[in-house]
């Protein structure tokens, strides 16, 4: 159920921890552009404060943040139509996160699978920030009273927590102040899997670079990674049911569908009976066709990082103008005295 008392507004974020993958592109970025182009109020953020929940080399973090901004713009985000900025330049995120740390319960955060995955067996040694991360993510969204959040499937649990935090805050203070956000998880690309293992998510943290396509990969690398992607010897079936136990094949069909703006059904109908000797080169051509222009534009934009920094600074000022009054009202609701003129 969407919250109709708030004007529709989209917020989403991507971590600048390493490069952008095809998973980020199909699960998030491509859909961010569609939302912007549909005329919705859109706010997109490079979540650098999230990235530092695990150690980041400062020079690499700066580079990754700028490169991510270049990726957003190269993929079609227009900084004049969408607000584009990096999280640490708007202090309302960190401030509201503290309020939410006091609203969220330990038990809620302990259930978060991303923490369990990232902390692994050594949870005692994980940063407190990694544990508290979902409260910051809730703050990112709710600092703008955003109503809709496009993400890949892996972020669904965090968005459920965001709803729980908003509902508990509203209930505890007897207000209808924060919207109950709606996750937007749609299309064939919401869970792009590893090219080496169709049961694992494609991820920038996978040790094997062959498991993923990076938006910075050149055409030859993209084609080679797709040609070498793990598959099985069977040809493609004539319906999706035939892919139920073939996760690698299903993943490549999904990637094709998401890149071509087709349904997976239409892809299997087109390639029914054909082997991967035909399908993989077709997929590689399609991927290069869609990704090479983005790659080229990112490289061009990265030649002028001063301009990227200017865009992020301007985006941050616009973001702050929305978030600060919401934070002020939130402080008033909580009973925090603010006596500055
Ligand atoms: P992050 O940086 O891991 O990923 C950014 C976006 O890309 C999506 N994604 C994928 N989609 C499909 N298949 C994949 N293999 C794949 N890998 C990543 C993610 O679902 C995400 O949409 N916690 C978030 C960042 C965040 C955020 C927010 C998102 C912080 N604050 C507020 C939305 C709203 C994260 O770690 O995403």
Boltz pocket constraint, residues with backbone or C-beta under 6 A from the ligand:
constraints:
  - pocket:
      binder: B
      contacts: [[A, 11], [A, 12], [A, 13], [A, 14], [A, 15], [A, 16], [A, 22], [A, 23], [A, 24], [A, 25], [A, 26], [A, 27], [A, 28], [A, 47], [A, 50], [A, 136], [A, 137], [A, 140], [A, 141], [A, 149], [A, 150], [A, 151], [A, 152], [A, 153], [A, 154], [A, 155], [A, 158], [A, 189], [A, 190], [A, 191], [A, 192], [A, 193], [A, 201], [A, 202], [A, 203]]
      max_distance: 6.0
